[in-house]
Amino acid sequence: MDYKQMVQDRVEEILPDLTGLSDYLWHNPEYSFHEFKACAAMSDLLRKYGFTVENGVGGLETSVRAVYDSRKPGPNVGYIGEFDAFPGMGHACGHNLMCAIACGAGIALKSVIDDLGGKITILGTPAEEGGGGKITMLENGAFEGIDFAMLTHASEDTCVNDISYSRTDIRVHYYGKKSHAATWPEEGVSALTPILELFNIINAMRLELADRGKIFGIIRDGGDCAIFIPDHCSAEFTIRSFSMKYKWELFHRFIRICENVAEITGTRFEYEMTDLSYEDIRNNPVLEDTLAKNFEMLGETVCPRTKDQGIGCTDMGNVTHALPGIQAYIHVRPNIRVHTPEFEEATGSPDGHRAIEAAAKGMAMTAVDILQDPSLMDAVRQAFKEMKAQYE
């Protein structure tokens, strides 16, 4: 039987429900950890199509886990859907499409998995735009048992490879002694001085760091009143690299610099993490190749993902460190960047609906390939093992 054609036909049959889900999310944008309407809508749709659905998995109230088990031997296929909006700009990142794509791929695969064997797990993951929902879900076991995980992101291009920063965000605090700057300055110890010196040092490091890593910062608290030497000042920094290993080397070097500046200026230094660390993505090359062939079969023009397309961070990176996975991209509309009003408009348009159909078909077809060919699943596992050995 032509199972790949069958899953394509199934996506077309259910497309009104998929676009309806996407449009509902587009008209009701919700932000990190408050995706209550999206969580309910995704859950209702998957229950309608025969999945066993749980909410609140992985320690997050607005998460979704939907499972269908053929009760025959085979891999557990994971489809990941995001549904949080971009702060202040609705679904300018296209997570409404990504939620519908994951549902569509899973429902389509369900139509043939009783013949092929295996299991389907669809995860709705909150707070990708800030909060690292997948990281918390990973730490709390929500991804356990999944053999490989797939996510397709909305974009201006169709790509199967990916690039992302490893990112750690930090807030630094310096404590000194307050005094009147005009009358008794000798009695004070300025907490602003180490902040200013820290920025001077970071600026001096830019040439040395080049493209290997980046440290960006802002002063969050520079004191209360100009006439007083401040006893507490703070700044926030983001530390990034395309290499997780180098990012952590840079982080620990930054902390040592902070400590040395405190000693030199006679202040006390403390710091806190302001978000979970997003790690660099490590797409599985076997999944990339298989998905690329299916996208091309569907008429998509697959191009490489490059740094000049604009690179950010994703908590899907952490997933690809823990199990074989892939974040791919599906073309919505050309020459418009993600996180813009123009892209937000496109994700609620017929162009977005077309992207749902193509990506859901491609991800379902890729799973069919792997379920039909056990050697392909072996290759996925071997590629993951080699990646871990290379980087860790």
C-alpha positions in Angstrom: 0.0 0.0 0.0 1.1 3.6 -0.7 1.2 4.8 2.9 2.8 8.1 2.0 0.0 8.9 -0.4 -2.5 7.9 2.3 -1.1 10.3 4.9 -1.1 13.1 2.3 -4.8 12.4 1.6 -5.5 12.4 5.3 -3.9 15.8 5.7 -6.1 17.2 2.9 -9.2 15.7 4.6 -8.6 17.2 8.0 -7.2 20.5 6.6 -10.3 22.6 7.6 -9.8 21.5 11.2 -6.1 22.3 11.1 -6.5 25.8 9.6 -9.4 26.4 12.0 -7.1 25.6 15.0 -4.4 27.9 13.5 -6.8 30.8 12.9 -8.3 30.4 16.4 -4.8 30.8 17.9 -4.0 33.7 15.6 -7.1 35.6 16.7 -6.4 34.7 20.4 -2.6 35.2 21.0 -1.4 34.2 24.4 2.0 34.5 25.9 4.5 32.4 27.9 2.9 30.0 30.4 -0.6 31.6 29.8 -1.6 29.7 26.7 -4.9 28.4 28.2 -7.0 28.8 25.1 -4.4 27.3 22.9 -3.9 24.3 25.2 -7.6 23.6 25.3 -8.1 24.0 21.5 -5.2 21.7 20.7 -6.3 19.1 23.2 -9.9 19.2 22.0 -8.8 18.6 18.4 -6.6 15.7 19.2 -9.3 14.1 21.4 -11.7 14.4 18.5 -9.3 12.3 16.4 -8.8 9.5 18.9 -5.7 10.5 20.9 -5.4 10.1 24.6 -4.7 13.6 25.9 -3.2 14.9 29.1 -2.6 18.5 30.2 -0.1 19.7 32.8 2.6 17.3 31.8 6.3 18.0 32.4 5.5 20.4 35.2 3.7 23.0 33.1 0.0 23.8 33.4 -0.5 24.7 29.7 1.4 21.8 28.2 -0.3 19.0 26.1 0.7 15.4 25.6 -1.5 13.4 23.1 -0.7 9.7 22.5 -1.9 7.0 20.1 -0.4 3.6 20.5 -0.8 0.9 17.7 0.3 -1.7 20.3 2.6 -3.1 17.7 6.4 -2.9 17.8 7.9 0.2 16.3 9.4 3.6 17.1 7.6 6.3 19.2 7.3 9.2 16.8 7.3 12.6 18.5 5.7 15.7 16.9 6.3 19.0 18.7 3.9 22.0 18.5 4.5 25.4 19.9 1.6 27.8 20.5 2.8 30.8 22.5 2.7 34.2 20.8 5.5 36.7 20.4 5.4 39.4 23.0 3.6 42.5 21.8 3.2 41.2 18.2 0.8 38.3 18.2 1.8 35.3 16.2 4.7 37.0 14.4 6.7 33.8 14.9 4.1 31.6 13.4 3.5 29.3 16.4 -0.1 29.1 15.5 1.0 27.3 12.3 3.4 25.1 14.1 0.8 23.8 16.5 -1.5 22.9 13.6 1.4 21.3 11.7 2.2 19.0 14.6 -1.4 18.0 15.0 -1.8 17.4 11.3 1.2 15.2 11.0 0.2 13.2 14.0 -3.4 12.7 12.9 -2.3 11.8 9.4 0.2 9.3 10.7 -2.5 7.8 13.0 -4.4 6.8 9.8 -1.7 4.2 8.9 0.2 3.4 12.1 -2.0 0.5 12.9 -0.6 -1.2 9.9 3.0 0.0 10.3 3.3 -0.4 14.0 4.7 2.1 16.5 3.4 4.9 18.6 2.7 8.7 18.2 3.3 11.3 20.8 2.3 14.9 20.1 3.5 17.5 22.6 2.2 21.0 22.9 5.1 23.0 24.5 4.5 26.4 26.1 6.8 29.4 26.4 9.3 29.0 23.6 9.6 32.8 23.3 10.7 33.1 26.9 10.7 30.7 29.7 12.1 27.5 28.0 9.0 25.3 28.2 10.6 22.4 26.5 13.6 22.5 28.9 11.3 22.2 31.9 9.4 19.4 30.2 12.6 17.6 29.4 13.8 17.8 33.0 10.4 16.5 34.2 10.4 13.5 31.9 7.8 14.6 29.3 10.0 13.4 26.4 10.9 10.0 27.8 10.3 7.1 25.5 10.2 9.2 22.3 12.6 7.8 19.7 12.8 10.9 17.6 11.1 14.3 17.6 10.2 16.6 14.8 9.1 20.3 14.7 8.6 22.5 11.6 8.9 26.2 12.1 7.2 28.9 9.9 9.7 30.9 7.8 10.3 32.7 4.6 12.2 29.7 3.2 11.9 25.9 3.4 14.9 24.4 5.1 15.7 21.2 6.9 18.9 22.1 8.6 19.1 24.7 11.4 21.5 27.0 13.2 20.8 28.5 16.6 22.7 30.1 19.5 23.5 28.5 22.8 22.3 31.3 25.1 22.6 32.0 28.9 21.1 35.2 30.4 22.3 36.6 33.7 21.7 39.6 35.9 24.7 40.8 37.9 24.5 42.8 41.2 27.2 44.9 42.9 26.9 46.2 46.4 28.8 49.1 47.9 28.2 51.8 50.5 25.9 54.8 50.1 27.0 58.3 50.8 26.3 61.9 49.8 28.5 62.4 46.7 29.0 66.2 47.2 29.4 66.4 51.0 31.0 63.0 52.1 32.1 61.2 49.0 35.1 59.6 50.8 32.6 57.6 53.0 31.0 55.9 50.0 31.8 52.9 47.8 30.1 53.2 44.5 28.3 50.2 43.2 28.1 51.9 39.8 31.9 51.9 39.2 32.2 48.1 38.8 29.3 48.1 36.4 30.9 50.7 34.2 34.3 48.9 34.3 32.6 45.7 33.4 31.2 47.2 30.2 34.6 48.6 29.4 36.1 45.2 29.7 33.4 43.5 27.6 33.8 46.1 24.9 37.5 45.5 24.8 36.9 41.8 24.4 34.9 42.1 21.2 37.8 41.9 18.8 39.2 38.8 20.6 35.8 37.1 20.6 35.0 37.8 17.0 32.3 35.4 15.8 33.0 32.7 18.4 30.8 34.3 21.0 28.9 37.4 22.0 28.2 39.2 25.3 25.6 41.9 25.2 24.3 43.9 28.2 22.3 46.8 29.6 22.4 48.6 32.9 19.3 47.8 34.7 19.8 49.8 37.9 22.4 52.6 38.0 21.4 54.2 41.3 18.5 56.2 42.7 19.7 59.8 42.7 22.7 61.6 41.2 23.7 63.2 44.4 24.2 59.9 46.2 26.9 57.3 45.6 24.8 54.2 45.0 25.1 51.2 47.2 23.5 48.8 44.7 23.6 48.7 40.9 22.8 45.9 38.5 23.1 45.0 34.8 21.7 42.2 32.6 23.8 40.3 30.0 23.1 37.6 27.4 26.0 35.3 26.6 25.8 33.5 23.2 27.7 31.2 20.9 26.9 28.7 18.2 28.9 26.3 20.4 27.5 25.2 23.7 31.0 24.4 25.0 32.4 27.8 24.1 29.3 29.5 25.5 29.9 27.9 28.9 33.6 28.7 28.7 32.7 32.3 28.0 30.1 32.3 30.8 32.7 31.2 33.4 35.2 33.7 32.2 32.6 36.4 32.5 31.9 35.4 36.1 35.6 35.5 36.9 35.8 39.0 35.4 32.9 40.1 37.5 34.5 38.8 40.6 37.8 40.5 39.9 36.1 43.8 39.2 34.4 43.5 42.6 37.7 42.9 44.3 39.4 45.9 42.6 36.6 48.3 43.4 35.9 47.1 47.0 32.4 46.0 46.2 30.4 42.7 46.7 29.3 40.8 43.6 26.3 38.5 43.2 24.5 37.1 40.2 21.3 35.3 39.2 20.1 33.5 36.0 17.2 35.3 34.4 16.0 32.5 32.2 16.8 28.8 31.5 19.7 28.3 29.1 18.8 27.6 25.5 21.3 25.3 23.9 22.6 25.2 20.3 20.4 23.0 18.0 21.9 19.8 16.7 19.6 18.5 13.9 19.8 14.8 13.1 21.3 14.5 9.6 19.3 11.4 8.8 16.0 13.1 9.7 17.2 16.1 7.6 17.8 14.1 4.5 14.6 12.1 4.8 12.4 15.2 5.3 14.2 17.1 2.5 13.3 14.3 0.0 9.7 14.4 1.1 9.5 18.2 0.9 10.9 18.0 -2.6 8.4 15.3 -3.5 5.7 17.8 -2.4 7.1 20.5 -4.7 8.9 22.5 -2.0 12.2 24.3 -2.9 14.5 23.3 -0.1 17.4 25.7 0.6 20.1 25.7 3.2 19.6 27.6 6.4 22.3 30.3 6.7 23.3 33.0 9.2 22.2 35.8 7.0 18.6 34.7 7.3 18.7 35.8 11.0 19.6 33.4 13.7 18.1 33.3 17.2 17.6 30.7 20.0 15.2 27.9 20.6 14.5 25.5 23.4 14.2 22.8 20.7 18.0 22.9 20.8 17.9 21.3 24.2 15.6 18.6 22.9 18.1 17.7 20.2 20.8 17.3 22.8 18.6 14.7 24.6 17.2 12.6 21.8 17.3 12.5 18.0 15.4 15.5 16.7 15.0 18.1 14.0 13.7 21.7 13.7 12.9 22.3 10.1 11.4 25.4 8.4 8.4 25.8 6.0 8.0 28.6 3.5 5.1 30.9 4.3 5.8 34.0 2.2 9.1 35.2 0.6 11.2 38.1 1.7 9.5 38.7 5.0 11.3 38.2 8.3 10.0 36.4 11.3 9.1 38.7 14.3 7.7 41.4 12.1 4.1 42.8 11.6 4.3 41.5 8.0 5.1 38.0 9.1 2.3 38.1 11.7 -0.2 39.0 9.0 1.1 36.2 6.8 0.6 33.5 9.5 -3.1 34.3 9.5 -3.5 34.2 5.8 -4.0 31.6 3.1 -0.2 31.5 2.7 -0.1 30.2 6.3 -2.7 27.6 5.5 -0.7 26.3 2.6 2.4 26.0 4.9 0.4 23.9 7.3 -0.6 21.4 4.6 2.9 21.1 3.2 4.7 20.7 6.5 2.1 18.3 8.0 2.4 16.1 4.9 6.2 16.2 4.9 6.5 15.3 8.6 4.0 12.5 8.3 5.7 11.1 5.2 9.1 11.2 7.0 7.7 9.1 9.8 6.2 6.6 7.3 9.7 6.2 5.8 11.2 5.4 9.2 8.4 3.1 10.3 8.6 1.1 7.1 12.4 0.8 7.1 14.0 -0.2 10.5 17.4 0.4 9.1 16.5 4.1 8.8 15.7 4.2 12.5 19.0 2.5 13.2 20.7 5.2 11.1 18.9 8.0 13.1 20.1 6.5 16.4 23.7 6.0 15.1 23.9 9.6 13.9 22.7 10.8 17.3 25.3 8.7 19.0 28.1 10.1 16.8 26.9 13.6 17.5 27.1 13.1 21.2 30.6 11.6 20.9 31.8 14.5 18.8 30.5 17.3 21.0 30.4 16.0 24.5 
